[in-house]
Structure formats: structure tokens, C-alpha cells
């Protein structure tokens, strides 16, 4: 054979051997990378499961804390409504005789009377207990679907249909009709 004839097949053989070696190296690198990725993935999945468990635990604690807070708020409201009013907290205001004259000059300080008097709560609604928020929400539902810090009117149709605005004595009030009827019984317009 001629000398030039063997060079071509040798180059092809060397190329095939190099391709096989390159293929083996790349396969080994990919296997190693996949194993490392799977290890990291399984560690991250374990960490996510741990964090999910912690979130569930915190949600449960938050729910318990909110329930306890609501209970304490109701207890506080009940305690305040049942607290006896000291005689020093009661304010008795007597009206001067109406003579048709300007009596403000005779009684200085009448014009400055702007404080609201405190009523003796033990004298009213004896034997009646205040319903808790849970009861009111069960009976009437939420007054609106969203809340904010601004004063808003009722949007819930069922509750809105129960509301009425009336003049009761010197006040114009909006309440549910049965409460207004009861109030009118004590303070007719």
C-alpha cells in the first residue's frame, strides 16, 4: 500500500476514539450534575415542607390568638357595661324655670355646658345582656363585604332592609326597626 492511503483511516479512527472519550466524559459530567441537582432539590423540598408545617402552626396560633382577643374584648365590654357608676360620675342638671327672659345672664356657665352627662347604667335594661359579636353576625350577617377606617353605610341587603331613620326626641337616628320601635315607646316623638 501506499503511504498516503493509511493516513485517512488513522485520522478517522483517532476521531472516533476522541468522540467516544468526549461522549463518556460529557455523560459522566451530566450524571454528576443530575445527582447534585437531585440532592439539592430533595433538600429544598424538605425545607419547603418544614416551612409549610411552620406556617400552618403559626396560622393555628394566630387563629387561637384572634379567638382569645375577641373573647377578651367581649369580656371587657361586658365588664364596662356592668361596672357600677360612682356618684361622682353622675351629673345632675336641673333646668331653670322658663320665664321668657334671657336667663343666661343670671346663671353664668350655662352656655359652657357642652359635656355629655354619664347615665347610671345600672338603672336601665336590668336583666338584659348584650349579645356578643358572634351572635349578631349569625343573626344579621356582616353589614358590608369590605371595611375601612372611614365611616360607611350598610350595603348588605338583608340588614339594610331592617334599617330605618327617624326623629326620636331631639335626635335623628338610624337603627334597626325593632330597636327604634322600642326607643319610641320610651321617648315618643
Rosetta constraint file for C-alpha pairs under 8 A:
AtomPair CA 1 CA 5 HARMONIC 6.98 0.50
AtomPair CA 2 CA 6 HARMONIC 7.53 0.50
AtomPair CA 3 CA 7 HARMONIC 7.50 0.50
AtomPair CA 4 CA 8 HARMONIC 7.63 0.50
AtomPair CA 5 CA 9 HARMONIC 7.73 0.50
AtomPair CA 6 CA 10 HARMONIC 6.26 0.50
AtomPair CA 7 CA 11 HARMONIC 6.19 0.50
AtomPair CA 8 CA 12 HARMONIC 6.31 0.50
AtomPair CA 9 CA 13 HARMONIC 6.07 0.50
AtomPair CA 10 CA 14 HARMONIC 6.08 0.50
AtomPair CA 11 CA 15 HARMONIC 6.10 0.50
AtomPair CA 12 CA 16 HARMONIC 6.20 0.50
AtomPair CA 13 CA 17 HARMONIC 6.23 0.50
AtomPair CA 14 CA 18 HARMONIC 6.10 0.50
AtomPair CA 15 CA 19 HARMONIC 6.04 0.50
AtomPair CA 16 CA 20 HARMONIC 6.16 0.50
AtomPair CA 17 CA 21 HARMONIC 6.23 0.50
AtomPair CA 18 CA 22 HARMONIC 6.06 0.50
AtomPair CA 19 CA 23 HARMONIC 5.97 0.50
AtomPair CA 20 CA 24 HARMONIC 6.16 0.50
AtomPair CA 21 CA 25 HARMONIC 6.17 0.50
AtomPair CA 22 CA 26 HARMONIC 6.08 0.50
AtomPair CA 23 CA 27 HARMONIC 6.03 0.50
AtomPair CA 24 CA 28 HARMONIC 6.12 0.50
AtomPair CA 25 CA 29 HARMONIC 6.16 0.50
AtomPair CA 26 CA 30 HARMONIC 6.09 0.50
AtomPair CA 27 CA 31 HARMONIC 6.13 0.50
AtomPair CA 28 CA 32 HARMONIC 6.18 0.50
AtomPair CA 29 CA 33 HARMONIC 6.06 0.50
AtomPair CA 30 CA 34 HARMONIC 5.97 0.50
AtomPair CA 31 CA 35 HARMONIC 6.15 0.50
AtomPair CA 32 CA 36 HARMONIC 6.24 0.50
AtomPair CA 33 CA 37 HARMONIC 6.06 0.50
AtomPair CA 34 CA 38 HARMONIC 6.01 0.50
AtomPair CA 35 CA 39 HARMONIC 6.17 0.50
AtomPair CA 36 CA 40 HARMONIC 6.20 0.50
AtomPair CA 37 CA 41 HARMONIC 5.89 0.50
AtomPair CA 38 CA 42 HARMONIC 5.98 0.50
AtomPair CA 39 CA 43 HARMONIC 6.19 0.50
AtomPair CA 40 CA 44 HARMONIC 6.10 0.50
AtomPair CA 41 CA 45 HARMONIC 6.07 0.50
AtomPair CA 42 CA 46 HARMONIC 6.13 0.50
AtomPair CA 43 CA 47 HARMONIC 6.20 0.50
AtomPair CA 44 CA 48 HARMONIC 6.05 0.50
AtomPair CA 45 CA 49 HARMONIC 6.14 0.50
AtomPair CA 46 CA 50 HARMONIC 6.20 0.50
AtomPair CA 47 CA 51 HARMONIC 6.14 0.50
AtomPair CA 48 CA 52 HARMONIC 6.02 0.50
AtomPair CA 49 CA 53 HARMONIC 6.20 0.50
AtomPair CA 50 CA 54 HARMONIC 6.28 0.50
AtomPair CA 51 CA 55 HARMONIC 6.07 0.50
AtomPair CA 52 CA 56 HARMONIC 6.20 0.50
AtomPair CA 53 CA 57 HARMONIC 6.22 0.50
AtomPair CA 54 CA 58 HARMONIC 6.14 0.50
AtomPair CA 55 CA 59 HARMONIC 6.05 0.50
AtomPair CA 56 CA 60 HARMONIC 6.18 0.50
AtomPair CA 57 CA 61 HARMONIC 6.26 0.50
AtomPair CA 58 CA 62 HARMONIC 5.99 0.50
AtomPair CA 59 CA 63 HARMONIC 6.08 0.50
AtomPair CA 60 CA 64 HARMONIC 6.19 0.50
AtomPair CA 61 CA 65 HARMONIC 6.04 0.50
AtomPair CA 62 CA 66 HARMONIC 6.05 0.50
AtomPair CA 63 CA 67 HARMONIC 6.15 0.50
AtomPair CA 64 CA 68 HARMONIC 6.13 0.50
AtomPair CA 65 CA 69 HARMONIC 5.97 0.50
AtomPair CA 66 CA 70 HARMONIC 6.12 0.50
AtomPair CA 67 CA 71 HARMONIC 6.19 0.50
AtomPair CA 68 CA 72 HARMONIC 6.09 0.50
AtomPair CA 69 CA 73 HARMONIC 6.07 0.50
AtomPair CA 70 CA 74 HARMONIC 6.19 0.50
AtomPair CA 71 CA 75 HARMONIC 6.16 0.50
AtomPair CA 72 CA 76 HARMONIC 5.99 0.50
AtomPair CA 73 CA 77 HARMONIC 6.12 0.50
AtomPair CA 74 CA 78 HARMONIC 6.11 0.50
AtomPair CA 74 CA 132 HARMONIC 6.66 0.50
AtomPair CA 74 CA 133 HARMONIC 7.91 0.50
AtomPair CA 75 CA 79 HARMONIC 6.00 0.50
AtomPair CA 76 CA 80 HARMONIC 6.10 0.50
AtomPair CA 77 CA 81 HARMONIC 6.16 0.50
AtomPair CA 78 CA 82 HARMONIC 6.10 0.50
AtomPair CA 78 CA 130 HARMONIC 7.50 0.50
AtomPair CA 79 CA 83 HARMONIC 5.89 0.50
AtomPair CA 81 CA 121 HARMONIC 7.13 0.50
AtomPair CA 82 CA 121 HARMONIC 7.62 0.50
AtomPair CA 82 CA 122 HARMONIC 7.26 0.50
AtomPair CA 84 CA 120 HARMONIC 7.83 0.50
AtomPair CA 84 CA 121 HARMONIC 7.51 0.50
AtomPair CA 84 CA 122 HARMONIC 6.70 0.50
AtomPair CA 85 CA 89 HARMONIC 6.32 0.50
AtomPair CA 85 CA 90 HARMONIC 7.28 0.50
AtomPair CA 85 CA 120 HARMONIC 5.91 0.50
AtomPair CA 85 CA 121 HARMONIC 7.19 0.50
AtomPair CA 85 CA 122 HARMONIC 7.69 0.50
AtomPair CA 86 CA 90 HARMONIC 6.96 0.50
AtomPair CA 89 CA 118 HARMONIC 6.59 0.50
AtomPair CA 90 CA 117 HARMONIC 7.12 0.50
AtomPair CA 90 CA 118 HARMONIC 5.72 0.50
AtomPair CA 90 CA 119 HARMONIC 6.53 0.50
AtomPair CA 90 CA 120 HARMONIC 6.77 0.50
AtomPair CA 91 CA 117 HARMONIC 5.58 0.50
AtomPair CA 91 CA 118 HARMONIC 6.47 0.50
AtomPair CA 91 CA 119 HARMONIC 7.90 0.50
AtomPair CA 92 CA 117 HARMONIC 7.85 0.50
AtomPair CA 103 CA 107 HARMONIC 6.36 0.50
AtomPair CA 104 CA 108 HARMONIC 6.11 0.50
AtomPair CA 104 CA 109 HARMONIC 7.87 0.50
AtomPair CA 104 CA 110 HARMONIC 6.31 0.50
AtomPair CA 104 CA 111 HARMONIC 7.06 0.50
AtomPair CA 109 CA 113 HARMONIC 6.68 0.50
AtomPair CA 120 CA 124 HARMONIC 7.60 0.50
AtomPair CA 121 CA 125 HARMONIC 7.97 0.50
AtomPair CA 122 CA 126 HARMONIC 6.98 0.50
AtomPair CA 131 CA 135 HARMONIC 6.15 0.50
AtomPair CA 131 CA 136 HARMONIC 6.68 0.50
AtomPair CA 132 CA 136 HARMONIC 6.49 0.50
AtomPair CA 133 CA 137 HARMONIC 6.07 0.50
AtomPair CA 134 CA 138 HARMONIC 6.14 0.50
AtomPair CA 135 CA 139 HARMONIC 6.16 0.50
AtomPair CA 136 CA 140 HARMONIC 5.76 0.50
AtomPair CA 136 CA 141 HARMONIC 7.07 0.50
AtomPair CA 137 CA 141 HARMONIC 4.33 0.50
AtomPair CA 137 CA 142 HARMONIC 5.89 0.50
AtomPair CA 140 CA 158 HARMONIC 7.45 0.50
AtomPair CA 140 CA 159 HARMONIC 6.05 0.50
AtomPair CA 141 CA 156 HARMONIC 7.98 0.50
AtomPair CA 141 CA 159 HARMONIC 7.42 0.50
AtomPair CA 142 CA 156 HARMONIC 7.10 0.50
AtomPair CA 143 CA 154 HARMONIC 5.09 0.50
AtomPair CA 143 CA 155 HARMONIC 6.17 0.50
AtomPair CA 143 CA 156 HARMONIC 5.29 0.50
AtomPair CA 143 CA 159 HARMONIC 6.63 0.50
AtomPair CA 143 CA 160 HARMONIC 7.92 0.50
AtomPair CA 144 CA 154 HARMONIC 5.78 0.50
AtomPair CA 144 CA 155 HARMONIC 5.05 0.50
AtomPair CA 144 CA 156 HARMONIC 5.33 0.50
AtomPair CA 145 CA 155 HARMONIC 7.73 0.50
AtomPair CA 145 CA 156 HARMONIC 7.59 0.50
AtomPair CA 154 CA 159 HARMONIC 7.39 0.50
AtomPair CA 154 CA 160 HARMONIC 5.96 0.50
AtomPair CA 155 CA 159 HARMONIC 7.97 0.50
AtomPair CA 155 CA 160 HARMONIC 6.45 0.50
AtomPair CA 156 CA 160 HARMONIC 5.87 0.50
AtomPair CA 157 CA 161 HARMONIC 6.07 0.50
AtomPair CA 158 CA 162 HARMONIC 6.96 0.50
AtomPair CA 159 CA 163 HARMONIC 6.82 0.50
AtomPair CA 162 CA 176 HARMONIC 5.12 0.50
AtomPair CA 162 CA 177 HARMONIC 5.92 0.50
AtomPair CA 163 CA 174 HARMONIC 6.54 0.50
AtomPair CA 163 CA 175 HARMONIC 5.36 0.50
AtomPair CA 163 CA 176 HARMONIC 4.29 0.50
AtomPair CA 163 CA 177 HARMONIC 5.89 0.50
AtomPair CA 164 CA 174 HARMONIC 5.46 0.50
AtomPair CA 164 CA 175 HARMONIC 5.79 0.50
AtomPair CA 164 CA 176 HARMONIC 6.08 0.50
AtomPair CA 164 CA 177 HARMONIC 5.87 0.50
AtomPair CA 164 CA 180 HARMONIC 7.90 0.50
AtomPair CA 165 CA 172 HARMONIC 6.96 0.50
AtomPair CA 165 CA 173 HARMONIC 5.50 0.50
AtomPair CA 165 CA 174 HARMONIC 4.13 0.50
AtomPair CA 165 CA 175 HARMONIC 6.61 0.50
AtomPair CA 166 CA 172 HARMONIC 5.65 0.50
AtomPair CA 166 CA 173 HARMONIC 5.65 0.50
AtomPair CA 166 CA 174 HARMONIC 6.55 0.50
AtomPair CA 166 CA 180 HARMONIC 7.77 0.50
AtomPair CA 167 CA 171 HARMONIC 5.73 0.50
AtomPair CA 167 CA 172 HARMONIC 4.31 0.50
AtomPair CA 167 CA 173 HARMONIC 6.38 0.50
AtomPair CA 167 CA 189 HARMONIC 6.78 0.50
AtomPair CA 168 CA 172 HARMONIC 6.01 0.50
AtomPair CA 168 CA 173 HARMONIC 6.97 0.50
AtomPair CA 168 CA 183 HARMONIC 7.76 0.50
AtomPair CA 168 CA 184 HARMONIC 6.58 0.50
AtomPair CA 168 CA 187 HARMONIC 6.74 0.50
AtomPair CA 168 CA 188 HARMONIC 6.80 0.50
AtomPair CA 168 CA 189 HARMONIC 5.34 0.50
AtomPair CA 169 CA 187 HARMONIC 6.36 0.50
AtomPair CA 169 CA 188 HARMONIC 6.80 0.50
AtomPair CA 169 CA 189 HARMONIC 5.18 0.50
AtomPair CA 175 CA 179 HARMONIC 6.54 0.50
AtomPair CA 175 CA 180 HARMONIC 6.15 0.50
AtomPair CA 176 CA 180 HARMONIC 6.41 0.50
AtomPair CA 177 CA 181 HARMONIC 6.07 0.50
AtomPair CA 178 CA 182 HARMONIC 6.23 0.50
AtomPair CA 179 CA 183 HARMONIC 6.11 0.50
AtomPair CA 180 CA 184 HARMONIC 6.01 0.50
AtomPair CA 181 CA 185 HARMONIC 6.34 0.50
AtomPair CA 182 CA 186 HARMONIC 6.96 0.50
AtomPair CA 183 CA 187 HARMONIC 6.10 0.50
AtomPair CA 183 CA 188 HARMONIC 7.89 0.50
AtomPair CA 184 CA 188 HARMONIC 4.69 0.50
AtomPair CA 184 CA 189 HARMONIC 6.89 0.50
